[in-house]
């Protein structure tokens, strides 16, 4: 679940490079993995989000944690954005697990062995036009501080990324479980499906209204 929000020309070059590397690995007998990524609050509010997506909000409080998925490379990226309600988040308010840097070879190798990771903001995380699903949980200041402290600890110890062993879905699932939320049983699903299923199992809302009918 990587970033990869570069120009079309750069993407074409990277794709050709990846296809060539994949073919080489197959020739070497390595193959190519088909693995795909990666107490409930009482009230729910559904609002229109950016780029036609909707935001389902649970709980109450002046602080929030928003679980998001977005477009990125083959299957997307799952991450969490957090902060105070009404204040625009910064790069420091984003946590997610991904291969380190922008080198596509790291992403490819992460399908076979763990590779060094990044655990913070990646390109596109704060741009609504790339978001594919989101689920927001409101919390108190005490809950917020406690969860942010946990996230910082998780970031410090999550030094590798692996599609099979520990991917971006698994990273976000750990945060959700710490908060007392339910997380999808499998982390080998597309990020959009992961976040959508997390919303469903924690709110009971199967499908949020479209942007035109969402309650503000």
Secondary structure, DSSP 8 states (H G I E B T S, - for coil): -------HHHHHHHHHHHHHHHHHHHHTT------------S-EEEEE-GGG-EEEEEE-SSEEEEEEEE--TTT-EEEEEEEETTS---GGGEE--EESSS-HHHHHHTTTS-EEEE-S--TTTT-GGGEEEEEEEEE-HHHHHHHHHHHHHHHHH--EEBTTTB-HHHHHHHHHHHTT----S-SSS-HHHHHHHHHHHHH--SS---TTT---
